[in-house]
Amino acid sequence: MLTKDFLELLQQHPEMELVFEYRPQQFVPASYHITEVKNVLIESVDCGGRPDNYAQTVVQLWVNKNEPIGRNMLTQKALKIFDIVNSKTPLRPATEIFFEWGDSTLPTSNYVVDQVSVQSNRLVLQLTVPPTACKPSLEIANLAGAACCN
């Protein structure tokens, strides 16, 4: 999901609870905070020796263990947070958005949105951790697939 798609989703569902499901029926606790929104620039060299660079948006989710679990953040509050971020450091709407989450029992990972569902007054983002990949082998597979379909 792109950052702009996430923001549009929030705008389309005002006053709903924003819920993150990181495994089936396992949710980021309702008292979570958006503690940081990162514009990340990746500069890399893949295993084929080719340099690359691209940007991502990473939203860090955090739960204060000393705070009682209450209601999930509303979509409107999340939008206000993104408005503040955008006024200080412009967001990159065309970048893929990741949600960084982990706690004492779950290693921190960067999740992507796999599915979105509206359940009563809740906007549920079902997350998944994308697997690592060898970019050159993916490109070869894509080229081979394209060649056989022409």
C-alpha positions, 0 to 999 in steps of 0.5 A, spaced: 500 500 500 502 506 498 502 512 503 497 516 499 492 510 499 493 509 506 491 517 507 485 516 503 483 510 506 483 514 513 479 520 510 474 515 507 472 512 514 472 518 519 471 517 526 472 509 525 477 505 530 484 504 527 486 497 528 492 493 526 492 485 526 499 483 525 497 475 525 490 472 525 486 475 531 492 478 534 492 485 534 496 491 536 493 493 543 488 498 543 492 503 547 498 504 541 501 510 539 504 512 533 510 514 535 514 516 529 513 517 522 519 516 518 521 518 511 526 512 509 531 513 503 534 506 502 541 506 498 543 499 496 547 494 492 543 487 490 547 481 490 548 482 482 552 488 484 547 493 482 546 499 486 539 501 487 535 507 491 528 508 493 524 511 499 519 508 504 514 511 509 515 507 516 510 508 521 512 506 528 507 503 533 508 503 540 504 501 546 506 504 553 506 498 558 504 503 564 498 506 560 491 502 561 488 499 555 483 503 552 480 505 545 483 504 539 486 510 536 481 514 531 482 515 524 481 522 524 487 522 530 491 518 525 490 523 520 492 529 524 498 526 526 500 525 519 498 532 518 503 535 523 508 530 520 507 533 513 507 540 515 514 539 518 517 533 514 513 532 507 511 525 506 512 522 500 505 519 498 508 515 492 512 511 497 510 504 500 508 504 507 510 500 512 508 499 520 513 497 525 511 493 530 514 489 536 514 488 543 517 484 549 514 477 546 514 479 538 521 481 535 520 488 531 518 487 524 516 492 518 509 490 516 505 491 510 498 492 509 495 485 506 488 486 506 483 492 509 476 490 512 471 495 515 468 491 521 462 495 524 466 502 527 473 499 526 477 500 520 482 493 520 488 493 517 491 486 516 498 486 516 504 481 514 511 481 513 514 481 506 519 475 505 526 477 503 527 476 496 533 476 491 532 482 486 536 479 480 532 472 481 525 476 481 527 480 475 529 473 471 523 470 473 519 476 471 522 476 464 522 469 463 514 469 465 513 475 460 517 471 454 513 465 455 506 469 454 508 473 448 
